[in-house]
Amino acid sequence: MYALATDHLLYYKITSEPAGLKIRIWETPDTAEDHPGAYTYIINRRVADMAEAKAVLSQHLALNGGALACDQAEFPNKGKIRLLAFPTWNREGMA
């Protein structure tokens, strides 16, 4: 297995809107230091409440090699989460 030169971070932010909440999820490229404001992708999704925002984030993390560290009651409105890049590397020969 190859070692990675950098960590892959996923960022999220939950904001209030008149019809509920909006969750924004994005990932920056490895070259973000050279290009401030750059991102690999960004997702904006409206949700009804904090429980739905947390579910959307959990599902997105599960699909991209990450997980929420705990099931905390006071879920932060913004943060960053380290992703396991290429999560299928450890599954070679499992099919």
LINRA-V350540 format. One record per helix or strand. SS is the DSSP state (~ for helix, > for strand). FROM is the first residue (numbers start at 1). TO is the last residue. If there is no record, write none. Layout:
ss;from;to
SS;FROM;TO
SS;FROM;TO
This chain:
ss;from;to
>;8;17
>;20;27
>;41;47
~;50;63
>;78;83
~;87;91
